[in-house]
Each structure stands twice: as C-alpha cells, then as structure tokens.
Amino acid sequence: MSSILRQASGLARQASRARTFTTSAVARKDLVQDLYVREIKAYKPAAVAKDAHVGSVKQLSLPTSPKAPALPTDLASELSAYDAAEPTIAEATGATTAKPEDGVKGADAFLNFLEQDLPKPVEHHH
C-alpha cells in the first residue's frame, strides 16, 4: 500500500509542477482520491478461521442459582425464646458512660460554645 501512496504523491508532484495559474475553472481529476478508491474496492480481508477465538475467550460458566431461604420449622418456640432473652444494651451503656471530671462536658456545653460570639481581632498600631 505504501508503494501506491509513493506513486500517488509522485503523480501529485508532477501535476503541481505542470499547473499554471489561470482564471478559467478547469475540471481536473484527483489522482490520489482515484487511487485510494480503487485500492479500497480491490481490498479483500483475510478469511478468519471459525476457531480463531479459542485461547483468547474464556468459556462461559453460569453461576449456581441461589436457593430460597428456609423458614424455621418451629417459629413459635423461637419467638418465645427471643422474647425471654435479656437485652444486652444495659451492659454496654454502663461501660461507656463518661464521667464529668474526664474533661467531657456534654453536648449542651459544646453547643453553647459554638453559639458564643467570636472574639474581635486585636489591632496592633506601631
């Protein structure tokens, strides 16, 4: 294909040397375009083998279908066991309670701090 382009560029150079500036419109053929169209029409792609994809494509394997969740057989006994169970929230909150002497003042103190006015900047005069 590159030899065809060299031929076309050579023909185009010869045509540009022979051109003269005239005021009349002369219909000239575009040699490069003609060569290009001719080569496109003559192009025949190589045949692709039917097993060309082997090795570059993975075999499709579908995932297993999910199973529906099974309901417990004795739902009433499980609900009564849940109702009889002691909640564990009281144990967790007792351990995480902070004492005021640890430096924690609480949410109200923090909100009051945020609502305070900012101090005015001190201007230094020299």
N, C-alpha and C positions, 0 to 999 in steps of 0.2 A: 504494500500500500504506500510505503514511503517513496518508492521509485515513481509511482504515479503522481504523487504530490510534487516531486522534483521536476517531472516533465511539465506539470501544470504551471509551476512557478516559472520555469524557463520560458514557456509559451507566453505567460503573462508579461515577463520582462521584455520579450521581443515585441509584443503588441504595444507596450508602453513606449518603447523607443520609436516605433513607427507612427505613433499618434501625433497628430498635429492639432493645434487649437483652431477650430473653425466655429462659425456661428450657426451653421446648419446642424440640425439634430440627425445623427447617423445612427441607425439601429445596428448595434454590434452584439454579437453573442458573447456570453460569459463562459469562457473556456473552462474555468475552474468548476463552475457550477455544473456544466455538462459532464465533465469527467466524474465529479462526485456523484451525480445522479446515476450515471452509467455503472459505476462501481457498486453503488447501493443495490441497484436492480440485479446485478450479477452475483451478489453475495449469497452464499448458501451456508447456513450454520451447520456445524458438525453434528451428526446424529448422536443423541445421548442414549446410552445403554439403559435398559429397564432397571438394572440393579445398581445403578451409579450411586444411589443414596445409601447403600449398605456401608456401614462403618462411620458415616457422618450423622446419622439419625438414630436416636435411641428407640428401642421398641416400646410401644405404649403398653403400660400395665395399669389398669384401673385400680383405685384403692378399694379396700373392702368396704362394703356398705355398713353403716352404723346400725347398731341394734337398739331397739326401743328400750327405755328404762323399765325395769320391772317393779311393780308396786309390791310393798311388803304384804305378806300373807295375813299377818295379824296386826292390822293397823290400830285397832282399839287399844291393845296392850302397849304398843309403842307410844301412843299419845298419852296414856295414863302414866307411863314411866317418865315421859318428858315433863308432865305437869308436876310430878312428885320430886323431880330433881331440884336441888337448891341452886339459886343463881350464884355465879362466881363474881359478880360485879362488885359486891361489897368488899371483898378481899383486895381487889386490885385498886380501888379508890383509897382505901386506908393506907396503903403503902406509898402512894404518890402524893399525898397531901403535904403541902409545903408549909413550913412554919414561918410566921412573920419576921422572926429575927434572922432568917436566912437571906434577907435582902429583897424578898418578893413582897410587893405592896398590894398587888391585885390589879384587876382590870380597871376599877374606878379611878385608882390613883394614876394609872397610865393615861386614861382618857382626860383626866384633869390636867396632867402635864401637857398633853397635846393641845388643849384649849387655851393654854396660857399665851399671853402676848409675847412676841419675840422682843428681846432687849434691843434698845436703839443703839446703833453703832456710835462709838465714841470718836469724835473728830479731833485729830491732833493738829494743832496750829504751831508753826515754828516761827 
